[in-house]
């Protein structure tokens, strides 16, 4: 297990934009996060604007000149958007094609047709895992909620017995598996290998989703025994389609970018020569940009044309997919700006200095930092990006596998105990027709289970890899 090595990292630390002491920096971090939380929760200000203001407050309290704080924020925003913005857009296009073509419905209907009553919670976590690979958590919820509600209603299930496994599958994918924005940003900040992170992420995700999904849903259904709210059962996308793509080709399209990225990782391990022609080819083929772009182009034919879409309708679908993600891109970018302000203020070095006497693994430290930011801001993506920026120096002397595990530890921490400052909390509450207390006892506990089980798996892997 990799432990802190502050002395080796000190020489590589970024020159801070302030000369503040640890106490002042600590107060600055708390002030910045508190401002973000207050603006988002109490004043209902958009997270993008809240993160900008919080970053400026952080810089001001830390004693940084305002122009330097602005430069730090702008640099972080630009770098983050450049690294993940295009990937977020491509993921949104792929997700919209999957939804509008009826491909998502085809996956859902096929699996449900083959699953018995006892296997239904397991089928739901499998469906959520597959559908959740290329799309955002919020989009996944919108896609799967009709299915969850219909299955619960037709099969006379407790809503929690069906809903919790679906939410667990989506949440695990969102927090741990690229090409989701948080993991991608963390991989970039930590300089981890994407293919190795993806492979290890799947290893961690499977037991985590099982425990937090089908297993926990038994208890959640006893604690909160509710039925699907009638008003929330919407029409499905494929109801208006004359035909839709087949199950096999839909799954193959969804998994295509994952397979391409994993192929790159395997070639890197087998050949391990950056100048080798085969490795250079797979470095291009398996890059997230090329993998997702390829999947989008393939999906236009395998999903769009298979559903009878004309070229004009495919173009319209692509156009419609990009509008809703503008806010996501800006929030992710602002999270990167806040992260860079933290780093440039010297907070990363402060954490290294303060923790150098602790006998704690770097992985556990990364998890704890992500947990703290998640609890404060309510955003898994902001928690991931900010924590990755702070603990990035810890990866300097790590092996490839341990750098990937560091990313996963951050991802696990970013999912800890979703509560009232998280948009996902309210989304689940409203869709399932629950009270705040019921949502805390089910959704919030499920997210905490994912976080704790996930970091447990990461720490176990660190002992054997």
Secondary structure, DSSP 4 states (H G I P E B T S, - for coil): --B--HHHHHTTPPPPS----HHHHHHHHHHHHHHHHHHHHTS---HHHHHHHHHHHHHHHTT--HHHHHHHHHHHHHHHHHHHHHHHHHHHHHHHHHHHTTHHHHHHHHHHHH--TTTHHHHHHHHHHHHTSSS-HHHHHHHHHHHHHHHHHHTT--HHHHHHHHHHHHHHHHHHSTTSHHHHHHHHHHT--HHHHHHHHHHHHHHHHHIIIIIHHHHHHHHS-----GGG----GGGG-S----HHHHHHHHHHHHHHHHHHHHHHHHH--TTSHHHHHHHHHTSHHHHHHHHHHHHIIIIIGGGT--HHHHHHHHHHHHHTTHHHHHHHHHHHHHHHHHHHTTHHHHHHHHHTT---BHHHHHHHHHHHHHHHH--HHHHHHHHHHHHGGGGTT--HHHHHHHHHHHHHHTTS---TT-HHHHHHHHHHT--HHHHIIIIIHHHHHHHHHHHHHHHHHHHH-
